Amino acid sequence: MASQESKHSAPIVDTAVALFKKNGYENVSVNEICKAAGLSRSSFYAAFSGKKDIIDYVLAKAKTDETTVLNHFMDAKNDFERMWILCDRYLAIAYRFGPQLTGALLRLELLGELDILKQIHSADDWFIRLMRNCQQTGVILSKEQAERMAPMGVDNVYQVTYDWCRRGGDFSLRREARIRSEIFYNVAPEFRWSQEQLDSV
């Protein structure tokens, strides 16, 4: 990807995601993206080196959109909620892409053509620090080492996303990811979401 974000990055991403959802990631060419976005190939390649870069960009944006993250972090009641805010930013991408496109991308990752999980694990340091804080304050009751457990928690949500894709999105990804995360980390009962909160996502 270009060293600086191009003014065309956002429209290219929006156009590409729409085409990926309609026709399938593997069936969409750079030429088709350029035509649909009304941009030249040179404009495309000023922003991205190829289709894979578009997916990497979306995933990286989920971690680095610091203003949005900071605003939500300021309002969070505890550090497990901050872990959830980070997690939910990746779940939002799955919702944006939909179960079919997300599933297709996960299949491509299995073939070694994409690095989705690697991108998501780039936020592990944040999850580890937040989990340590949760253990110190009694929000998370598990005594396992945060360095070991936090990345496993990320993998746990990744597995839920895989199930969601496999089942065609027939359940609430956010609800199931939240329930499994609370169980996995052994979140203290008073910090778990109520049934009403679970039903609202």
Salt bridges, closest charged atoms under 4 A:
GLU5 OE1 - LYS61 NZ 3.59
ASP14 OD1 - ARG96 NH2 2.79
ASP56 OD2 - LYS52 NZ 2.81
ASP65 OD2 - ARG89 NH2 3.94
ASP79 OD1 - ARG82 NH1 2.95
GLU81 OE2 - ARG178 NH2 2.68
ASP88 OD1 - ARG174 NE 2.48
ASP115 OD2 - LYS52 NZ 3.57
ASP124 OD2 - HIS121 ND1 2.83
GLU147 OE2 - ARG132 NH2 2.31
ASP155 OD1 - HIS121 NE2 2.70
ASP163 OD1 - ARG166 NH2 3.81
ASP163 OD2 - ARG180 NH2 3.53
ASP170 OD1 - ARG167 NE 3.07
GLU176 OE2 - ARG180 NE 2.95
GLU182 OE2 - ARG178 NE 2.77
ASP199 OD1 - ARG175 NE 3.59
